[in-house]
Amino acid sequence: MQPIRSVRFLARQGDFNQMASNNLAHCNQALYPVHGRGTYVIPGAVINYRVEDIYSRPWAAIWEQYFEQGMQRPPKQEDDLFNFK
């Protein structure tokens, strides 16, 4: 067996400053959090979707909302390793 080798040759069309950018890649989101689980949604389907703050921890907010209902956080320990003063 030999490893697969994929070679792609692209013809040079000009210098970077002379040619228009060639952006062919465009991604459409297909996975949405529906009831806390990543679910494929077909185009045109209407779903309730809340845009999370990406700078906090959106995965933690979804987990707490759908999977930790009725749970409480443990009490904070004074001798906790990460309890800096």
ZAROLO-64491 format. One record per atom (N, C-alpha, C): x, y, z; atom name; residue in three letters. Coordinates in steps of 0.2 Angstrom, whole numbers, plus 5000, padded with zeros to 4 digits. Each point is the difference from the previous one (the first is absolute). Layout:
BEGIN
<atom><X>X</X><Y>Y</Y><Z>Z</Z><atom>CA</atom><type>Ala</type></atom>
...
// end
This chain:
BEGIN
<atom><X>5004</X><Y>4994</Y><Z>5000</Z><atom>N</atom><type>Met</type></atom>
<atom><X>4996</X><Y>5006</Y><Z>5000</Z><atom>CA</atom><type>Met</type></atom>
<atom><X>5004</X><Y>5006</Y><Z>5000</Z><atom>C</atom><type>Met</type></atom>
<atom><X>4998</X><Y>5005</Y><Z>4996</Z><atom>N</atom><type>Gln</type></atom>
<atom><X>5003</X><Y>5007</Y><Z>5000</Z><atom>CA</atom><type>Gln</type></atom>
<atom><X>4996</X><Y>5005</Y><Z>5002</Z><atom>C</atom><type>Gln</type></atom>
<atom><X>5002</X><Y>5005</Y><Z>5003</Z><atom>N</atom><type>Pro</type></atom>
<atom><X>4996</X><Y>5006</Y><Z>5002</Z><atom>CA</atom><type>Pro</type></atom>
<atom><X>4997</X><Y>5003</Y><Z>4994</Z><atom>C</atom><type>Pro</type></atom>
<atom><X>4994</X><Y>5003</Y><Z>5001</Z><atom>N</atom><type>Ile</type></atom>
<atom><X>4997</X><Y>5004</Y><Z>4995</Z><atom>CA</atom><type>Ile</type></atom>
<atom><X>5004</X><Y>5007</Y><Z>4999</Z><atom>C</atom><type>Ile</type></atom>
<atom><X>5001</X><Y>5002</Y><Z>4994</Z><atom>N</atom><type>Arg</type></atom>
<atom><X>5003</X><Y>5006</Y><Z>4999</Z><atom>CA</atom><type>Arg</type></atom>
<atom><X>4996</X><Y>5004</Y><Z>4995</Z><atom>C</atom><type>Arg</type></atom>
<atom><X>4997</X><Y>5006</Y><Z>5003</Z><atom>N</atom><type>Ser</type></atom>
<atom><X>4996</X><Y>5004</Y><Z>4996</Z><atom>CA</atom><type>Ser</type></atom>
<atom><X>5004</X><Y>5006</Y><Z>4998</Z><atom>C</atom><type>Ser</type></atom>
<atom><X>5000</X><Y>5001</Y><Z>4993</Z><atom>N</atom><type>Val</type></atom>
<atom><X>5004</X><Y>5006</Y><Z>4998</Z><atom>CA</atom><type>Val</type></atom>
<atom><X>4995</X><Y>5004</Y><Z>4996</Z><atom>C</atom><type>Val</type></atom>
<atom><X>5000</X><Y>5007</Y><Z>5001</Z><atom>N</atom><type>Arg</type></atom>
<atom><X>4996</X><Y>5004</Y><Z>4997</Z><atom>CA</atom><type>Arg</type></atom>
<atom><X>5004</X><Y>5006</Y><Z>4997</Z><atom>C</atom><type>Arg</type></atom>
<atom><X>5000</X><Y>5001</Y><Z>4993</Z><atom>N</atom><type>Phe</type></atom>
<atom><X>5003</X><Y>5005</Y><Z>4997</Z><atom>CA</atom><type>Phe</type></atom>
<atom><X>4996</X><Y>5006</Y><Z>4999</Z><atom>C</atom><type>Phe</type></atom>
<atom><X>5001</X><Y>5006</Y><Z>5002</Z><atom>N</atom><type>Leu</type></atom>
<atom><X>4997</X><Y>5006</Y><Z>4998</Z><atom>CA</atom><type>Leu</type></atom>
<atom><X>5004</X><Y>5005</Y><Z>4996</Z><atom>C</atom><type>Leu</type></atom>
<atom><X>4997</X><Y>5002</Y><Z>4994</Z><atom>N</atom><type>Ala</type></atom>
<atom><X>5003</X><Y>5004</Y><Z>4996</Z><atom>CA</atom><type>Ala</type></atom>
<atom><X>5000</X><Y>5007</Y><Z>5002</Z><atom>C</atom><type>Ala</type></atom>
<atom><X>5006</X><Y>5003</Y><Z>5000</Z><atom>N</atom><type>Arg</type></atom>
<atom><X>5001</X><Y>5007</Y><Z>5003</Z><atom>CA</atom><type>Arg</type></atom>
<atom><X>4996</X><Y>5005</Y><Z>4995</Z><atom>C</atom><type>Arg</type></atom>
<atom><X>4996</X><Y>5004</Y><Z>5002</Z><atom>N</atom><type>Gln</type></atom>
<atom><X>4996</X><Y>5005</Y><Z>4996</Z><atom>CA</atom><type>Gln</type></atom>
<atom><X>5003</X><Y>5007</Y><Z>5000</Z><atom>C</atom><type>Gln</type></atom>
<atom><X>5004</X><Y>5001</Y><Z>5005</Z><atom>N</atom><type>Gly</type></atom>
<atom><X>5003</X><Y>5007</Y><Z>5001</Z><atom>CA</atom><type>Gly</type></atom>
<atom><X>5003</X><Y>5001</Y><Z>5007</Z><atom>C</atom><type>Gly</type></atom>
<atom><X>5002</X><Y>5006</Y><Z>5001</Z><atom>N</atom><type>Asp</type></atom>
<atom><X>5002</X><Y>5002</Y><Z>5007</Z><atom>CA</atom><type>Asp</type></atom>
<atom><X>4995</X><Y>5001</Y><Z>5004</Z><atom>C</atom><type>Asp</type></atom>
<atom><X>5001</X><Y>5000</Y><Z>5007</Z><atom>N</atom><type>Phe</type></atom>
<atom><X>4995</X><Y>5001</Y><Z>5005</Z><atom>CA</atom><type>Phe</type></atom>
<atom><X>4996</X><Y>5006</Y><Z>4999</Z><atom>C</atom><type>Phe</type></atom>
<atom><X>5004</X><Y>5006</Y><Z>4999</Z><atom>N</atom><type>Asn</type></atom>
<atom><X>4997</X><Y>5006</Y><Z>4999</Z><atom>CA</atom><type>Asn</type></atom>
<atom><X>4996</X><Y>5002</Y><Z>4994</Z><atom>C</atom><type>Asn</type></atom>
<atom><X>5001</X><Y>4996</Y><Z>4995</Z><atom>N</atom><type>Gln</type></atom>
<atom><X>4997</X><Y>5001</Y><Z>4993</Z><atom>CA</atom><type>Gln</type></atom>
<atom><X>4993</X><Y>4996</Y><Z>5000</Z><atom>C</atom><type>Gln</type></atom>
<atom><X>5000</X><Y>4994</Y><Z>5003</Z><atom>N</atom><type>Met</type></atom>
<atom><X>4994</X><Y>4996</Y><Z>4999</Z><atom>CA</atom><type>Met</type></atom>
<atom><X>4995</X><Y>5001</Y><Z>5006</Z><atom>C</atom><type>Met</type></atom>
<atom><X>4993</X><Y>4999</Y><Z>4998</Z><atom>N</atom><type>Ala</type></atom>
<atom><X>4995</X><Y>5000</Y><Z>5005</Z><atom>CA</atom><type>Ala</type></atom>
<atom><X>5001</X><Y>4994</Y><Z>5005</Z><atom>C</atom><type>Ala</type></atom>
<atom><X>4998</X><Y>5000</Y><Z>5006</Z><atom>N</atom><type>Ser</type></atom>
<atom><X>5000</X><Y>4994</Y><Z>5004</Z><atom>CA</atom><type>Ser</type></atom>
<atom><X>4995</X><Y>4995</Y><Z>4998</Z><atom>C</atom><type>Ser</type></atom>
<atom><X>5002</X><Y>4994</Y><Z>5001</Z><atom>N</atom><type>Asn</type></atom>
<atom><X>4997</X><Y>4994</Y><Z>4997</Z><atom>CA</atom><type>Asn</type></atom>
<atom><X>4997</X><Y>4996</Y><Z>5006</Z><atom>C</atom><type>Asn</type></atom>
<atom><X>4995</X><Y>5002</Y><Z>5003</Z><atom>N</atom><type>Asn</type></atom>
<atom><X>4997</X><Y>4997</Y><Z>5006</Z><atom>CA</atom><type>Asn</type></atom>
<atom><X>4994</X><Y>4995</Y><Z>4998</Z><atom>C</atom><type>Asn</type></atom>
<atom><X>5002</X><Y>4994</Y><Z>5000</Z><atom>N</atom><type>Leu</type></atom>
<atom><X>4994</X><Y>4995</Y><Z>4997</Z><atom>CA</atom><type>Leu</type></atom>
<atom><X>4997</X><Y>4997</Y><Z>5006</Z><atom>C</atom><type>Leu</type></atom>
<atom><X>5003</X><Y>5000</Y><Z>5006</Z><atom>N</atom><type>Ala</type></atom>
<atom><X>4997</X><Y>4996</Y><Z>5006</Z><atom>CA</atom><type>Ala</type></atom>
<atom><X>4995</X><Y>5005</Y><Z>5003</Z><atom>C</atom><type>Ala</type></atom>
<atom><X>4994</X><Y>4997</Y><Z>5002</Z><atom>N</atom><type>His</type></atom>
<atom><X>4995</X><Y>5003</Y><Z>5003</Z><atom>CA</atom><type>His</type></atom>
<atom><X>4997</X><Y>4995</Y><Z>5005</Z><atom>C</atom><type>His</type></atom>
<atom><X>5000</X><Y>5001</Y><Z>5006</Z><atom>N</atom><type>Cys</type></atom>
<atom><X>4997</X><Y>4995</Y><Z>5005</Z><atom>CA</atom><type>Cys</type></atom>
<atom><X>4993</X><Y>5002</Y><Z>5002</Z><atom>C</atom><type>Cys</type></atom>
<atom><X>4995</X><Y>4996</Y><Z>5000</Z><atom>N</atom><type>Asn</type></atom>
<atom><X>4994</X><Y>5001</Y><Z>5003</Z><atom>CA</atom><type>Asn</type></atom>
<atom><X>4999</X><Y>4996</Y><Z>5006</Z><atom>C</atom><type>Asn</type></atom>
<atom><X>4998</X><Y>5002</Y><Z>5005</Z><atom>N</atom><type>Gln</type></atom>
<atom><X>4999</X><Y>4997</Y><Z>5007</Z><atom>CA</atom><type>Gln</type></atom>
<atom><X>4994</X><Y>4995</Y><Z>4999</Z><atom>C</atom><type>Gln</type></atom>
<atom><X>5001</X><Y>4994</Y><Z>5002</Z><atom>N</atom><type>Ala</type></atom>
<atom><X>4995</X><Y>4994</Y><Z>4999</Z><atom>CA</atom><type>Ala</type></atom>
<atom><X>4998</X><Y>4998</Y><Z>5007</Z><atom>C</atom><type>Ala</type></atom>
<atom><X>5005</X><Y>5000</Y><Z>5005</Z><atom>N</atom><type>Leu</type></atom>
<atom><X>4998</X><Y>4998</Y><Z>5006</Z><atom>CA</atom><type>Leu</type></atom>
<atom><X>4998</X><Y>5005</Y><Z>5005</Z><atom>C</atom><type>Leu</type></atom>
<atom><X>4995</X><Y>4999</Y><Z>5003</Z><atom>N</atom><type>Tyr</type></atom>
<atom><X>4997</X><Y>5005</Y><Z>5005</Z><atom>CA</atom><type>Tyr</type></atom>
<atom><X>4998</X><Y>4997</Y><Z>5007</Z><atom>C</atom><type>Tyr</type></atom>
<atom><X>5001</X><Y>5003</Y><Z>5005</Z><atom>N</atom><type>Pro</type></atom>
<atom><X>4998</X><Y>4997</Y><Z>5007</Z><atom>CA</atom><type>Pro</type></atom>
<atom><X>4993</X><Y>5000</Y><Z>5001</Z><atom>C</atom><type>Pro</type></atom>
<atom><X>4997</X><Y>4995</Y><Z>4999</Z><atom>N</atom><type>Val</type></atom>
<atom><X>4993</X><Y>4999</Y><Z>5001</Z><atom>CA</atom><type>Val</type></atom>
<atom><X>4999</X><Y>4996</Y><Z>5006</Z><atom>C</atom><type>Val</type></atom>
<atom><X>4997</X><Y>5003</Y><Z>5005</Z><atom>N</atom><type>His</type></atom>
<atom><X>4999</X><Y>4997</Y><Z>5007</Z><atom>CA</atom><type>His</type></atom>
<atom><X>5006</X><Y>4997</Y><Z>5002</Z><atom>C</atom><type>His</type></atom>
<atom><X>5005</X><Y>5004</Y><Z>4999</Z><atom>N</atom><type>Gly</type></atom>
<atom><X>5007</X><Y>4999</Y><Z>5003</Z><atom>CA</atom><type>Gly</type></atom>
<atom><X>5004</X><Y>4995</Y><Z>4997</Z><atom>C</atom><type>Gly</type></atom>
<atom><X>4998</X><Y>4997</Y><Z>4994</Z><atom>N</atom><type>Arg</type></atom>
<atom><X>5004</X><Y>4995</Y><Z>4996</Z><atom>CA</atom><type>Arg</type></atom>
<atom><X>5001</X><Y>5003</Y><Z>4993</Z><atom>C</atom><type>Arg</type></atom>
<atom><X>5006</X><Y>4999</Y><Z>4998</Z><atom>N</atom><type>Gly</type></atom>
<atom><X>5001</X><Y>5002</Y><Z>4993</Z><atom>CA</atom><type>Gly</type></atom>
<atom><X>4996</X><Y>4996</Y><Z>4995</Z><atom>C</atom><type>Gly</type></atom>
<atom><X>4996</X><Y>5003</Y><Z>4996</Z><atom>N</atom><type>Thr</type></atom>
<atom><X>4995</X><Y>4997</Y><Z>4995</Z><atom>CA</atom><type>Thr</type></atom>
<atom><X>5001</X><Y>5003</Y><Z>4993</Z><atom>C</atom><type>Thr</type></atom>
<atom><X>5000</X><Y>4995</Y><Z>4995</Z><atom>N</atom><type>Tyr</type></atom>
<atom><X>5000</X><Y>5003</Y><Z>4994</Z><atom>CA</atom><type>Tyr</type></atom>
<atom><X>4993</X><Y>5003</Y><Z>4998</Z><atom>C</atom><type>Tyr</type></atom>
<atom><X>5000</X><Y>5006</Y><Z>4997</Z><atom>N</atom><type>Val</type></atom>
<atom><X>4994</X><Y>5003</Y><Z>4998</Z><atom>CA</atom><type>Val</type></atom>
<atom><X>5000</X><Y>5001</Y><Z>4993</Z><atom>C</atom><type>Val</type></atom>
<atom><X>4994</X><Y>4998</Y><Z>4997</Z><atom>N</atom><type>Ile</type></atom>
<atom><X>5000</X><Y>5001</Y><Z>4992</Z><atom>CA</atom><type>Ile</type></atom>
<atom><X>4999</X><Y>5007</Y><Z>4999</Z><atom>C</atom><type>Ile</type></atom>
<atom><X>5002</X><Y>5002</Y><Z>4994</Z><atom>N</atom><type>Pro</type></atom>
<atom><X>4999</X><Y>5007</Y><Z>4998</Z><atom>CA</atom><type>Pro</type></atom>
<atom><X>4993</X><Y>5002</Y><Z>4999</Z><atom>C</atom><type>Pro</type></atom>
<atom><X>4998</X><Y>5005</Y><Z>5003</Z><atom>N</atom><type>Gly</type></atom>
<atom><X>4993</X><Y>5002</Y><Z>5000</Z><atom>CA</atom><type>Gly</type></atom>
<atom><X>4996</X><Y>4999</Y><Z>5006</Z><atom>C</atom><type>Gly</type></atom>
<atom><X>5003</X><Y>4995</Y><Z>5004</Z><atom>N</atom><type>Ala</type></atom>
<atom><X>4996</X><Y>4998</Y><Z>5006</Z><atom>CA</atom><type>Ala</type></atom>
<atom><X>5001</X><Y>5006</Y><Z>5005</Z><atom>C</atom><type>Ala</type></atom>
<atom><X>4994</X><Y>5001</Y><Z>5004</Z><atom>N</atom><type>Val</type></atom>
<atom><X>5000</X><Y>5006</Y><Z>5005</Z><atom>CA</atom><type>Val</type></atom>
<atom><X>5001</X><Y>4997</Y><Z>5007</Z><atom>C</atom><type>Val</type></atom>
<atom><X>5005</X><Y>5002</Y><Z>5004</Z><atom>N</atom><type>Ile</type></atom>
<atom><X>5002</X><Y>4998</Y><Z>5006</Z><atom>CA</atom><type>Ile</type></atom>
<atom><X>5000</X><Y>5006</Y><Z>5005</Z><atom>C</atom><type>Ile</type></atom>
<atom><X>4999</X><Y>4999</Y><Z>5006</Z><atom>N</atom><type>Asn</type></atom>
<atom><X>5002</X><Y>5005</Y><Z>5005</Z><atom>CA</atom><type>Asn</type></atom>
<atom><X>5007</X><Y>4999</Y><Z>5002</Z><atom>C</atom><type>Asn</type></atom>
<atom><X>5004</X><Y>5006</Y><Z>4999</Z><atom>N</atom><type>Tyr</type></atom>
<atom><X>5007</X><Y>5000</Y><Z>5000</Z><atom>CA</atom><type>Tyr</type></atom>
<atom><X>5002</X><Y>5006</Y><Z>5004</Z><atom>C</atom><type>Tyr</type></atom>
<atom><X>5004</X><Y>4999</Y><Z>5005</Z><atom>N</atom><type>Arg</type></atom>
<atom><X>5003</X><Y>5005</Y><Z>5004</Z><atom>CA</atom><type>Arg</type></atom>
<atom><X>5007</X><Y>5001</Y><Z>4999</Z><atom>C</atom><type>Arg</type></atom>
<atom><X>5002</X><Y>5006</Y><Z>4998</Z><atom>N</atom><type>Val</type></atom>
<atom><X>5008</X><Y>5001</Y><Z>4998</Z><atom>CA</atom><type>Val</type></atom>
<atom><X>5003</X><Y>5001</Y><Z>5007</Z><atom>C</atom><type>Val</type></atom>
<atom><X>5005</X><Y>4995</Y><Z>5001</Z><atom>N</atom><type>Glu</type></atom>
<atom><X>5004</X><Y>5001</Y><Z>5007</Z><atom>CA</atom><type>Glu</type></atom>
<atom><X>5005</X><Y>5004</Y><Z>4999</Z><atom>C</atom><type>Glu</type></atom>
<atom><X>5003</X><Y>5003</Y><Z>5006</Z><atom>N</atom><type>Asp</type></atom>
<atom><X>5005</X><Y>5004</Y><Z>5000</Z><atom>CA</atom><type>Asp</type></atom>
<atom><X>5007</X><Y>4996</Y><Z>4999</Z><atom>C</atom><type>Asp</type></atom>
<atom><X>5003</X><Y>5000</Y><Z>4995</Z><atom>N</atom><type>Ile</type></atom>
<atom><X>5006</X><Y>4996</Y><Z>4999</Z><atom>CA</atom><type>Ile</type></atom>
<atom><X>5006</X><Y>5001</Y><Z>5004</Z><atom>C</atom><type>Ile</type></atom>
<atom><X>5000</X><Y>5006</Y><Z>5004</Z><atom>N</atom><type>Tyr</type></atom>
<atom><X>5005</X><Y>5001</Y><Z>5004</Z><atom>CA</atom><type>Tyr</type></atom>
<atom><X>5000</X><Y>4998</Y><Z>5007</Z><atom>C</atom><type>Tyr</type></atom>
<atom><X>4994</X><Y>4998</Y><Z>5002</Z><atom>N</atom><type>Ser</type></atom>
<atom><X>4999</X><Y>4996</Y><Z>5006</Z><atom>CA</atom><type>Ser</type></atom>
<atom><X>5001</X><Y>4993</Y><Z>4999</Z><atom>C</atom><type>Ser</type></atom>
<atom><X>4996</X><Y>4996</Y><Z>5002</Z><atom>N</atom><type>Arg</type></atom>
<atom><X>5000</X><Y>4993</Y><Z>4999</Z><atom>CA</atom><type>Arg</type></atom>
<atom><X>4994</X><Y>4997</Y><Z>4998</Z><atom>C</atom><type>Arg</type></atom>
<atom><X>4998</X><Y>5001</Y><Z>4993</Z><atom>N</atom><type>Pro</type></atom>
<atom><X>4993</X><Y>4998</Y><Z>4998</Z><atom>CA</atom><type>Pro</type></atom>
<atom><X>4999</X><Y>4993</Y><Z>5001</Z><atom>C</atom><type>Pro</type></atom>
<atom><X>5004</X><Y>4995</Y><Z>4999</Z><atom>N</atom><type>Trp</type></atom>
<atom><X>4999</X><Y>4993</Y><Z>5001</Z><atom>CA</atom><type>Trp</type></atom>
<atom><X>4998</X><Y>4999</Y><Z>5008</Z><atom>C</atom><type>Trp</type></atom>
<atom><X>5003</X><Y>5004</Y><Z>5004</Z><atom>N</atom><type>Ala</type></atom>
<atom><X>4998</X><Y>4999</Y><Z>5007</Z><atom>CA</atom><type>Ala</type></atom>
<atom><X>4993</X><Y>5002</Y><Z>5002</Z><atom>C</atom><type>Ala</type></atom>
<atom><X>4998</X><Y>5006</Y><Z>4996</Z><atom>N</atom><type>Ala</type></atom>
<atom><X>4993</X><Y>5003</Y><Z>5001</Z><atom>CA</atom><type>Ala</type></atom>
<atom><X>4995</X><Y>4995</Y><Z>4998</Z><atom>C</atom><type>Ala</type></atom>
<atom><X>5001</X><Y>4997</Y><Z>4994</Z><atom>N</atom><type>Ile</type></atom>
<atom><X>4996</X><Y>4995</Y><Z>4997</Z><atom>CA</atom><type>Ile</type></atom>
<atom><X>4999</X><Y>4994</Y><Z>5004</Z><atom>C</atom><type>Ile</type></atom>
<atom><X>5006</X><Y>4998</Y><Z>5003</Z><atom>N</atom><type>Trp</type></atom>
<atom><X>5000</X><Y>4994</Y><Z>5004</Z><atom>CA</atom><type>Trp</type></atom>
<atom><X>4996</X><Y>5001</Y><Z>5007</Z><atom>C</atom><type>Trp</type></atom>
<atom><X>5001</X><Y>5006</Y><Z>5003</Z><atom>N</atom><type>Glu</type></atom>
<atom><X>4996</X><Y>5002</Y><Z>5006</Z><atom>CA</atom><type>Glu</type></atom>
<atom><X>4993</X><Y>5000</Y><Z>4999</Z><atom>C</atom><type>Glu</type></atom>
<atom><X>4998</X><Y>5003</Y><Z>4994</Z><atom>N</atom><type>Gln</type></atom>
<atom><X>4993</X><Y>5001</Y><Z>4998</Z><atom>CA</atom><type>Gln</type></atom>
<atom><X>4996</X><Y>4994</Y><Z>4999</Z><atom>C</atom><type>Gln</type></atom>
<atom><X>5003</X><Y>4995</Y><Z>4997</Z><atom>N</atom><type>Tyr</type></atom>
<atom><X>4997</X><Y>4994</Y><Z>4998</Z><atom>CA</atom><type>Tyr</type></atom>
<atom><X>5001</X><Y>4994</Y><Z>5004</Z><atom>C</atom><type>Tyr</type></atom>
<atom><X>5006</X><Y>4999</Y><Z>5003</Z><atom>N</atom><type>Phe</type></atom>
<atom><X>5002</X><Y>4994</Y><Z>5003</Z><atom>CA</atom><type>Phe</type></atom>
<atom><X>5001</X><Y>5000</Y><Z>5007</Z><atom>C</atom><type>Phe</type></atom>
<atom><X>5000</X><Y>5006</Y><Z>5003</Z><atom>N</atom><type>Glu</type></atom>
<atom><X>5002</X><Y>5001</Y><Z>5007</Z><atom>CA</atom><type>Glu</type></atom>
<atom><X>4994</X><Y>5003</Y><Z>5004</Z><atom>C</atom><type>Glu</type></atom>
<atom><X>4994</X><Y>4999</Y><Z>4998</Z><atom>N</atom><type>Gln</type></atom>
<atom><X>4994</X><Y>5003</Y><Z>5003</Z><atom>CA</atom><type>Gln</type></atom>
<atom><X>4999</X><Y>4997</Y><Z>5007</Z><atom>C</atom><type>Gln</type></atom>
<atom><X>4999</X><Y>5004</Y><Z>5005</Z><atom>N</atom><type>Gly</type></atom>
<atom><X>4999</X><Y>4998</Y><Z>5007</Z><atom>CA</atom><type>Gly</type></atom>
<atom><X>5007</X><Y>4998</Y><Z>5003</Z><atom>C</atom><type>Gly</type></atom>
<atom><X>5006</X><Y>5001</Y><Z>4997</Z><atom>N</atom><type>Met</type></atom>
<atom><X>5006</X><Y>4998</Y><Z>5003</Z><atom>CA</atom><type>Met</type></atom>
<atom><X>5003</X><Y>5007</Y><Z>5004</Z><atom>C</atom><type>Met</type></atom>
<atom><X>5004</X><Y>4999</Y><Z>5005</Z><atom>N</atom><type>Gln</type></atom>
<atom><X>5003</X><Y>5006</Y><Z>5003</Z><atom>CA</atom><type>Gln</type></atom>
<atom><X>5007</X><Y>4999</Y><Z>5000</Z><atom>C</atom><type>Gln</type></atom>
<atom><X>5004</X><Y>5005</Y><Z>5000</Z><atom>N</atom><type>Arg</type></atom>
<atom><X>5007</X><Y>5000</Y><Z>5000</Z><atom>CA</atom><type>Arg</type></atom>
<atom><X>5002</X><Y>4998</Y><Z>5007</Z><atom>C</atom><type>Arg</type></atom>
<atom><X>5006</X><Y>4997</Y><Z>5000</Z><atom>N</atom><type>Pro</type></atom>
<atom><X>5002</X><Y>4998</Y><Z>5007</Z><atom>CA</atom><type>Pro</type></atom>
<atom><X>5003</X><Y>5007</Y><Z>5004</Z><atom>C</atom><type>Pro</type></atom>
<atom><X>4999</X><Y>5000</Y><Z>5007</Z><atom>N</atom><type>Pro</type></atom>
<atom><X>5002</X><Y>5006</Y><Z>5003</Z><atom>CA</atom><type>Pro</type></atom>
<atom><X>5008</X><Y>5001</Y><Z>4999</Z><atom>C</atom><type>Pro</type></atom>
<atom><X>5002</X><Y>5006</Y><Z>5000</Z><atom>N</atom><type>Lys</type></atom>
<atom><X>5007</X><Y>5002</Y><Z>4999</Z><atom>CA</atom><type>Lys</type></atom>
<atom><X>5004</X><Y>4998</Y><Z>5006</Z><atom>C</atom><type>Lys</type></atom>
<atom><X>5005</X><Y>4997</Y><Z>4999</Z><atom>N</atom><type>Gln</type></atom>
<atom><X>5005</X><Y>4998</Y><Z>5006</Z><atom>CA</atom><type>Gln</type></atom>
<atom><X>5005</X><Y>5005</Y><Z>5001</Z><atom>C</atom><type>Gln</type></atom>
<atom><X>5001</X><Y>5002</Y><Z>5006</Z><atom>N</atom><type>Glu</type></atom>
<atom><X>5005</X><Y>5005</Y><Z>5002</Z><atom>CA</atom><type>Glu</type></atom>
<atom><X>5007</X><Y>4998</Y><Z>4998</Z><atom>C</atom><type>Glu</type></atom>
<atom><X>5002</X><Y>4993</Y><Z>5000</Z><atom>N</atom><type>Asp</type></atom>
<atom><X>5006</X><Y>4998</Y><Z>4999</Z><atom>CA</atom><type>Asp</type></atom>
<atom><X>5001</X><Y>4997</Y><Z>4993</Z><atom>C</atom><type>Asp</type></atom>
<atom><X>4996</X><Y>5003</Y><Z>4995</Z><atom>N</atom><type>Asp</type></atom>
<atom><X>5000</X><Y>4998</Y><Z>4993</Z><atom>CA</atom><type>Asp</type></atom>
<atom><X>5007</X><Y>5002</Y><Z>4997</Z><atom>C</atom><type>Asp</type></atom>
<atom><X>5002</X><Y>4996</Y><Z>4996</Z><atom>N</atom><type>Leu</type></atom>
<atom><X>5007</X><Y>5002</Y><Z>4997</Z><atom>CA</atom><type>Leu</type></atom>
<atom><X>4999</X><Y>5006</Y><Z>4996</Z><atom>C</atom><type>Leu</type></atom>
<atom><X>4995</X><Y>5001</Y><Z>4996</Z><atom>N</atom><type>Phe</type></atom>
<atom><X>4999</X><Y>5006</Y><Z>4996</Z><atom>CA</atom><type>Phe</type></atom>
<atom><X>4997</X><Y>5006</Y><Z>5003</Z><atom>C</atom><type>Phe</type></atom>
<atom><X>4999</X><Y>5000</Y><Z>5007</Z><atom>N</atom><type>Asn</type></atom>
<atom><X>4997</X><Y>5005</Y><Z>5003</Z><atom>CA</atom><type>Asn</type></atom>
<atom><X>5005</X><Y>5005</Y><Z>5002</Z><atom>C</atom><type>Asn</type></atom>
<atom><X>5002</X><Y>5005</Y><Z>4996</Z><atom>N</atom><type>Phe</type></atom>
<atom><X>5006</X><Y>5004</Y><Z>5001</Z><atom>CA</atom><type>Phe</type></atom>
<atom><X>4997</X><Y>5006</Y><Z>5004</Z><atom>C</atom><type>Phe</type></atom>
<atom><X>5004</X><Y>5003</Y><Z>5004</Z><atom>N</atom><type>Lys</type></atom>
<atom><X>4998</X><Y>5006</Y><Z>5004</Z><atom>CA</atom><type>Lys</type></atom>
<atom><X>5005</X><Y>5005</Y><Z>4999</Z><atom>C</atom><type>Lys</type></atom>
// end
